[in-house]
Amino acid sequence: MIQQFFQSFNLFSKNEIDHLLTFFKERTLAKNDFFVKENERCKEIAFIRSGIFRSYYTSNEGKDNTYCFRFPNDLMASYSSFISDKPSIENLQAISEATLLVIKKEKIQELVSENPKWSEFLRIIAEQEYLELEKRFFQLQRDNAAQRYAFLIENQPNYIQKIPLQYLAFYLGITQRHLSRIRKEISF
């Protein structure tokens, strides 16, 4: 899976990808374990082999606010913390048992200094993160909750039923009761 992920960018040779993979270490997280916690610095990037993650922040009132999900074959990091070397303002939590392939920031910097293709790769990843953020922003502004739920079903049909209702409802910007009504109306 991870080889295909890097091959999809059409930047790297097989040898370059094989070299990169020597820096990744496998890590298993139990349900509810954290990859990154608020106020910690994010010093790693993970490729999700299995499992589902939620990104959330804690409000001033102490309430969890889920705003993003990550699924297998995604890269994951507290991106702003990773690039700024400042404490994270978000939590990245496993909502199922998960297996990750993790690479340290120092190793990525080493790769960048060895080969300019890695700088190009990081630029592409930054652009993809921006586009994903923009898409989420416009979804919240333009689409209703049923449309946002249908989008999730269309794009992640194997995982949507595994996300706890309270996280999914907050992500969609609705109550759990409203989500239950939508789920009855939309079947897949």
C-alpha positions in Angstrom: 0.0 0.0 0.0 2.7 2.5 1.0 4.7 1.8 -2.1 1.7 2.4 -4.3 1.0 5.7 -2.4 4.5 7.0 -3.2 4.4 5.6 -6.8 1.2 7.5 -7.4 3.1 10.8 -7.4 5.3 9.8 -10.3 8.3 11.4 -8.7 10.4 8.6 -7.4 12.2 5.5 -8.7 11.6 2.1 -7.1 15.1 2.4 -5.4 14.2 5.9 -4.0 11.0 4.5 -2.5 12.7 1.5 -1.2 15.3 3.8 0.5 12.5 5.9 2.0 10.8 2.8 3.4 13.9 1.9 5.5 13.1 4.9 7.6 9.6 4.0 8.5 8.8 2.0 11.7 5.6 0.1 12.3 3.5 1.2 15.3 0.3 -0.3 16.6 -2.2 1.9 18.5 -5.2 0.6 20.5 -8.6 2.2 20.2 -8.6 5.6 21.8 -4.7 5.9 21.8 -3.2 9.1 20.5 -0.8 9.7 17.7 -0.5 13.3 18.7 -2.0 15.2 21.7 -2.7 18.8 22.2 0.3 20.8 23.5 2.8 18.2 22.2 5.1 18.9 19.3 4.4 16.7 16.2 7.8 15.3 15.2 6.5 12.4 13.0 4.4 11.7 10.0 2.4 8.4 9.8 1.0 6.4 6.9 -2.2 4.7 8.1 -2.1 1.0 7.1 -5.2 0.2 9.1 -7.6 1.9 11.4 -9.5 5.2 11.6 -8.4 8.4 13.2 -10.2 11.5 14.2 -8.7 15.0 14.6 -10.3 17.1 17.3 -9.6 20.1 19.5 -10.9 20.8 22.9 -13.1 23.9 23.3 -12.6 26.4 26.2 -15.6 24.6 27.8 -13.7 21.3 27.6 -15.8 19.8 24.8 -14.3 17.7 22.1 -14.8 19.1 18.6 -14.2 16.5 15.8 -13.4 18.2 12.5 -11.5 15.6 10.4 -11.2 11.8 9.9 -8.3 9.9 8.5 -8.5 6.5 6.9 -6.2 3.8 5.7 -3.8 4.9 2.9 -3.7 8.4 4.2 -0.7 10.3 5.6 -1.4 11.9 9.0 0.3 14.5 11.2 -0.6 17.5 13.2 0.5 19.5 10.1 0.8 23.0 11.6 2.8 21.7 14.5 5.0 19.6 12.3 6.0 22.5 10.0 6.2 25.2 12.7 7.8 23.0 15.5 5.2 24.5 17.9 2.9 22.6 20.2 -0.1 21.0 18.5 -3.6 22.6 18.9 -5.2 19.3 18.0 -5.5 15.7 19.0 -5.1 12.8 16.6 -6.8 9.8 18.2 -7.4 6.3 17.0 -11.1 5.4 17.0 -10.3 1.8 16.2 -7.2 -0.4 16.6 -4.7 0.9 14.1 -1.4 0.1 12.4 0.8 2.9 11.3 4.1 3.3 9.5 5.9 6.2 11.1 8.8 8.4 9.9 10.6 11.0 12.1 10.9 14.6 11.0 14.7 14.4 11.1 14.7 11.5 8.5 12.4 13.5 6.2 14.8 16.5 6.5 17.7 14.1 5.7 15.9 12.9 2.6 15.2 16.5 1.4 18.9 17.4 1.8 19.8 14.3 -0.3 17.3 14.6 -3.1 15.3 17.6 -4.3 12.4 15.3 -5.3 11.5 15.1 -1.7 11.1 18.9 -1.5 8.7 18.6 -4.5 6.8 15.8 -2.7 6.4 17.9 0.4 5.1 20.8 -1.7 2.6 18.5 -3.3 1.5 17.2 0.1 1.1 20.8 1.3 -1.0 21.7 -1.7 -3.2 18.6 -1.1 -3.7 19.6 2.5 -4.7 23.1 1.5 -7.2 21.7 -1.1 -8.7 19.3 1.4 -9.1 22.2 3.9 -10.7 24.3 1.3 -13.1 21.5 0.2 -14.1 21.0 3.9 -14.7 24.7 4.3 -16.9 24.9 1.2 -18.8 21.7 2.2 -19.7 23.4 5.5 -20.8 26.6 3.8 -22.6 25.1 0.8 -23.8 21.5 1.6 -26.4 20.5 4.1 -25.7 17.7 6.6 -27.3 15.0 4.4 -25.1 16.0 1.5 -22.0 15.9 3.7 -23.0 12.5 5.0 -23.6 11.2 1.5 -20.1 12.4 0.5 -18.6 10.4 3.3 -20.5 7.3 2.3 -19.5 7.7 -1.3 -15.8 8.2 -0.4 -15.4 5.9 2.6 -18.2 3.3 2.5 -16.1 0.6 4.3 -15.4 2.8 7.3 -18.3 5.1 7.8 -20.2 2.7 10.0 -17.2 2.3 12.3 -17.2 5.9 13.3 -19.0 6.5 16.6 -22.1 8.6 16.2 -21.1 11.4 18.5 -17.9 12.1 16.4 -19.7 11.8 13.1 -22.6 14.1 14.3 -20.2 16.8 15.4 -18.2 16.5 12.2 -21.4 17.0 10.2 -22.5 19.9 12.5 -25.7 18.2 13.7 -27.1 16.4 16.7 -27.0 12.7 17.0 -30.8 12.6 16.7 -30.6 14.4 13.4 -27.8 12.1 12.2 -30.0 9.1 13.0 -32.8 10.5 10.8 -30.3 11.1 8.0 -29.0 7.6 8.3 -32.5 6.2 7.9 -33.1 8.2 4.8 -29.8 7.5 3.1 -28.8 3.9 2.7 -25.9 2.4 1.0 
